[in-house]
Amino acid sequence: MKTQPVSRREFIGGMTAAGMAMPIAARAFESRDIRKPKVLRPGDTVGLVAPASPVFEASSAEEGAQALENLGFRVKRGKHLLARWGYLAGSDEQRVEDLHDFFQDPEVKAIVALRGGYGTLRLLPLLDYDLIRRHPKILLGYSDLTSLHLAIHRLAGIVTFHGAVALSTFNDYSKDYLLRTLGRAEPCGPIKNPPHLFPRLIGKIDRPARGALVGGNLTLVCASLGTAHEIDTRGKILFLEEVGEEPYSIDRMLTQLGQAGKLQQAAGILVDRCAKCKPADYKPAFNNTLSVEEILEDRLGHLDSPVLINLSIGHVADKPVLPLGVDAEIDPRTRSFALVENAVET
C-alpha cells in the first residue's frame, strides 16, 4: 500500500485523537470576568519557554534571548528550555513546569515562547488554571501557541497575546506593535497593513462590527472543537491565520467551523494572507484546485457579518499583537480593523 505524506493538520488531528481526554473541571469565564495582565516596561524580566517544539541548535535559544534583550527586557530562561524529546521540547511535565514556574515567579512580568511547532495541545490537561488566574501575566506567541491561548483565555479567564515568538523577525513594524500593545494601558488603535498587502472585504455585509478578539491558527482553532477549551465566537471578532496548507484543507477546516456554528456566531471575521497556502509542488492532492481567496469567498461570503481578508496576522514578518479578550472593531469603509480597548493595566 502506498503511503501519502502527512500534513501538519492531519498530524495534529491524529495526535489529538490519540491523546487522553481532558479531565478539566474549570469553568469557562465570560467576558466581564476576564482579567488583564500588567503593563510590560523596559527593564522588566520576561520568562523564555519552549512549550511546543525544540530548537535544533542550542545557539538558537540564545538568539531568541538576545532578540528579547534587544527590545529592552531582561530574560530568564526556563529550566527546561533546551530539553527535547523527538519533536517536543521535553516531556509534557517539563514544559508545564516551566509555565507554572514563570506564572508564579514575581520577578517575571511576561512569558514568551521561543518558537511554535507542535506540542501545546498536549499540555492542556496538565495546566493549573486556578494558579494561572491568580497570577495574570502576558503570554505571547502564535501558531501552535493558539492552543495555549484558547485554553488559558477560556479556562483561566485572562487576556493572552497572539504575536511574535522570540525567534520571530522583530522588524520596525512588529516591534512597534509589540511595545505599543504591551507597554501602554491604552488602546493600540488601528492596525495598519504593510504597504504590499491589499485587504479585501468579501460578502455583502459592509456595516462596522465590534467584539472581543478570539482566534489564532486555523488548524488549532479546529482542534479545540469538542474540548473543554472549545473556541467561543458568540458576538466576537474571530481572527484566523494559517501557513503551508493546501487549499482543500483550508476549505475543510472552514467548513468544519461553519458546521459547528462558529462562523455564523461571530460578529466579524479577520483572515490573514495564509502564507504558502497553495497546491503542493510535489503530488498535490488534486489535479485541479480553487484559490484560497475563492474558498474564502465561498465559505465566508454568505455570512451576516463583515469579513476582511488578506491581512498581516500570522506567519509573516510584519506581525501585530492581537490580545484575546480585548475589543476590536472592523471598519469596512477603510478595509481595516482597530484595537479599541486597552489590553494591559498599570
N, C-alpha and C positions, 0 to 999 in steps of 0.2 A: 504494500500500500504506500502510495506516495505521500509524504508529509508536506504540509504547507507551512510557510513562515508564520509565526505567531505575532500578531500586532500587539502594541502596548495595551490597547484597550482589552483585547482578549486575555492577555496575561494577567492584568489587574482583576478582570472579572472572574477568571479561574481561581486566582488566589483568594478572592472574596468568598467564593462558594466553598473553597476548601477550608477556609479559616473557621474558627469557632464563632458561634453566635454571640452577640454582645449582651451579657447579663447586666445591663445598666438600669438602675432604678432611678437615676437622676431625672428630674422633671425638666421639660423644655421651658425656657424663660421667654416671656412676652417682651415686646419692645420697650415697654415702660420700665421694665426691671433691669435693663441692660446697664452694666457698669462700664465706665471708661477708664483707661489707664492714665497715668500721669504724663505730663509733657517730658519729652526727651531733650535734654540740654547738652551743649558742648561740654566735654569732660566727663559726662556720665559713663557708667560702665554698662556694656552690653554683653550678654552671655551668648557665646557662639556654640551652636549644637548641630549635630548631624542626625536628624530624626528619620531620614529616608535612606538613600544610597550613600556609599562611602566615596571618598576621593581615591583616585588610583595612586597618587603620589602624596606623601606627607607634606611636601612643599606647597601643594595646592591649598591646604588648610592655612598655611602661613600667608599665602597670597590673599585669601579671604579675610584673615585677621588684619592684614595690612590695609586692605581696602576700607575696612571699618575705622581703623585708626586714622586714615587719611581724611575721613569725614569728621574727625574731631572727637572720637569716642575712645574710651579705654576698653580693652577686650579681655574678657575672662573666658577661657576655653573650657568646654565641658570635659568632665573626667574621661568620658569615653569617645571623645571627638574623633580619634583616629582608629577606633575599633572597627573591625569588619568581619562579616560572616557572609561570604558569597556576594550577592548583590545588595546586601543590607549593611548599614554602618553599625555593626554589632548586633547583639541579641535584642529582642523587644524590650526585655527588662533593663538592659543598659541604656537604651535610648530614652525610655520613660524616666529612668533615674535622673538623667541629665536634665530633662524638662522639669521634673519635680524639684530638683535641687535649685534651679535658677528661679523658678516661681517663688520659692521660699526665701531666697537669698536677698536680704535687704539692700545689699550693695548693687545688685543687678536691676537696672531700670527697663531694659528691653531684652528680648530673646530673638536672635536672628538665626535662621537656618543657613548652614554652609552651602547646601545645594539641595535640589529635589531628587528626582529619580523615581524610586518606588519604596514604600515601606510604612508610611504614616498610618495607613488604614489598619495595619496590624496592631497599632498601639492603643487604639480607641477603647478596647475593653479594660485596659490596664491603667488608664488615667484616673487620677483622683480629682474629679470635677469640683468637689467642695473645696479642696485645697486651692485649686486654681482660682475659684471665685473669691476666696478670701484674700488673694494676692493678685489683683488685676494688673497685668503688665502688657506692654506692647509685644505681640508675637508677629514677626514679619517673615514673609516668604510667599512663594507662589508655586504653581504647577502641582506637584504631589502634596504640597502643604495644604492644598484645598481640603483634604480630609480632616486635618487638624483644625483648620479654621471653622469648618461647618460644625464639627463636634463641640469644640470649646465654646464657640459663639452660642450654640443652641443649648448645651447642657451645663455650661458654667456661667452663661449669661454675661459675657464680656465682649467688648469690641475687639476684633482681631484685624490684622492688616495684610491684605493681599498686595505684595510688592516684591522688590528685589531681594534675592538671596545674596550672601556675602560674595559669591563668585560671579555675580551679575556684572554687567558693564555699568559703571557709575559715571555716565556722561553728564553734561550740564543739565539736560532735561530731567533725568532720573534723580540726580542729586537735589535739584531744585524742589521737585515734588515731594521727595522724601523728607527733607528738612522743613518744608512748609506745612506738610500734613502732620508730622510727628512732633515738630518743635514749637508749635504755637497752639494755644487754646482758642483758636479762631477757625471759622470755616475756610477750607482751602480755596473755594471758589471754582471758577471754570477750569476744566481740564482741556488744555489746548492740544490739538493733534499736531504731530510733526508735519512740516510743510509737504512732505512727499505722500501723505495719505489724504484720501478724499472720502470722508464719511458719507454714507447714504442713508436716507430714511426710506424704508420699504413698507409696503402695505398702504392702506388708505387713511390711517389714523394720524393726524398731524396736530393733535392737541398736546399741550405740555403734560408731563407726568412727574409725580413726586412720590418718593417712598424710601424706606431704608434699603441700603445696598445689601445684596446677598449673592453668592455665586462663586465662580472660580473656574478651574479646569473642567471642561465638559465631561471627560471620562470619569473624573472623580465625583462630580455632581451626580451623574447617573449611578455611580457605585453607592451613593448614600441612600438610594431609594429602598424602602423596606427595612431600614435600620433605625436604631434609636436616635441617630443624628440626621435623619432624612431632612433634606432641604425644605424650608418653608418659604414659599414665594408669595403668599397671600398679601396683596397690596404693596409689594416691594418692587424695587428695581433690580432685576436679575441681570447679572453680567456673566458672560461666558467667554472662555478662551480655549484654544486648542492648538496642537502642533503635530505635524507629521502623520495625520490620519488621512486615509483615502476618503474621497467624497461620499461614498456609500456608507462609511462608518459615521460620518457627520449626520447623514440622513437618518441612520438607525438610532443614534443617540437622541437627536431632536424628536424623532417620532416617539421614542420611549418617554421622554419628558412630557410630550403632549398627551400621550395616553394616560400618564399619571396625573394629568391636570395641572402640572407645574407651570406650563407656558401660559395657559389661559388665566391663571390666578394672578399673574404678575401685573403690576401697574405699568411697567415698561420694561424693555429688554435692550441690553447693550451687548454687541458681539464684536470681538476683535478681528484682526485680519486673518486669523487662522494660518499662521506661518507654516509653509511647506505642506499644506494640506492639498494634495494633488494625487492623481493616479500614480501607482508605484512605477518606478523606472524599469523594474525587472518583474515580469509576470504580474501585471495589475490584475485585480480581482475580476474585472470585466473588460471586454474589448471596447465598449462604449461607456461614456460617463457623462455626468452632469457636472457643471462647475459648482464651486462652493456657494457662489452668490445665487445661482439658480436654485440650489437646495434651500438656502435661507429664505428666498422669496416664496418657495412652495410651502415650507414648513412653518414659517412665521408671518408671512404676508397677510394672512386672513385674520390675525388676532385683533381684538378690540383694544389695542394698546399700541403706543408708538414703539417702533423697533429701529434702532440705529445700529448700522453695521460698518465694518472696515475701520475699526478703532485701533488705537495703540494701547493694548492692555497686558498681554501675556508674554509669549516667548519672542520678545522684540527688545532692542536696545533701549528705546525710548519708553520707559516704564513708569507710569504714575503709581501712587499708593492708593488703594481702594479699601476703605475701612468697612468691614462687615458690621451692620447695625447702625450706620450713620446715614442720615437722609441725603439723598441725591435728587437732582431734578434734570429731566430731559427737556431740552428746548428744540422742538422740531424746526423752528424757523431758522435757527443758526446751525442746525445739524451738530449740536454739541450737548454736553452734559456738565453739571457742576456739583461739587460737594457743598451743600448749603447748611451744614451743621458741623460744629467742632467735633473732632474725633478723639481729642485728649483733653485732660483737665489740668489745672495748675495745682 
